[in-house]
Amino acid sequence: MDWTSIIGYTATVLLVLGYLPQTVRTIRTRSTDDIAMGTFSMMGLGALLFAVQGAMTGNYPLLVANICATTMSAIIFGIKIYNDYFKRK
């Protein structure tokens, strides 16, 4: 395994572990008051585009990390939408 692969796999683990605590907390508490919709939307879209790039280039660490990040962003985004637009009306 070369250094670029090691860096890629390390980045994959760190990215997923970075999103995981917020996702777990949001699922457990259903609290999204402190989450900025614009920021989280841009982060989710960025992760989605990086996943597309990973698929197009065959960069599997990039693809896997960003599929996980996009999924976690979508979960948080869905709960945020529910809380902001449906629950409070």
N, C-alpha and C positions, 0 to 999 in steps of 0.2 A: 504494500500500500504506500503510495507516495504522499508527500506533504499536502498537496492540494486536496486529496481525498480526506485526509485526517482533519484538515481545517473545515471542509464541507460537512463531514459527519458531526464534528463538534458544534458547528453553527446550527445544524439541524436539532441537536439535543437541546442546546441553549434556547433556541427560538421557541420550541415546543414547551420547554419548562418555564419560559417567560410568560407565555399565554395561559398556561394551565392553572395557576393559582387564581387569577381573575375569573376564569371560566367556572371553576369549581365554586368559588365564593358567590358568583352571580346565580348559579343554578341553585345553590343551597338557600341563599337569603332572598332571592328574587329582587334584591335591591340594586337599582341602576341609577340612583339619583346623582352619584358622583362621577358618572361616565359621560364624557363629552361626545355627543352623537357625531359631530363632524370629524373629530379626530379619529374616533374608532372606525367610522365608515372609510376614511382614507387609508387607515392601516389595513383594514380588511380587503379593500380594493387593491392595495399594493401587494398584499400577500397573494391574492388571486392572480395578479399579473405575473408575479414571480413564479407561481406554479405553472402558468402557461409557458413562460420562458424555459423553465426546467424541463417541461414536456417536449418543447420544440428542440432543445439542444441536447436532450438525453442526459441532463444533469440530475440524477436521481436524488441526491441529498437536497438539492434546491426544490425539487418537485415534492418530495415527501414532507419536508418541513413546512412548505407553504400550503399544501393541502390541509395539513393539521391546523395551521394558523388560520386559514380561511374558514374551516369548519368551526373552530372555536369562536372566531369573530362573528360568524353567522348566528351561532347560538346566543351570544351576548346581545347582538343586534336585535334578534327576534324578541328577546325578553325586554330589551329597552323599548322597542316599538310598542309592545303590549302594555308596558307600564306607562309610557308617556301618552299614548293615544287611545287606548281602550279601557284600561283599568281606572283611570282618573276621571273619565267622563261620566 
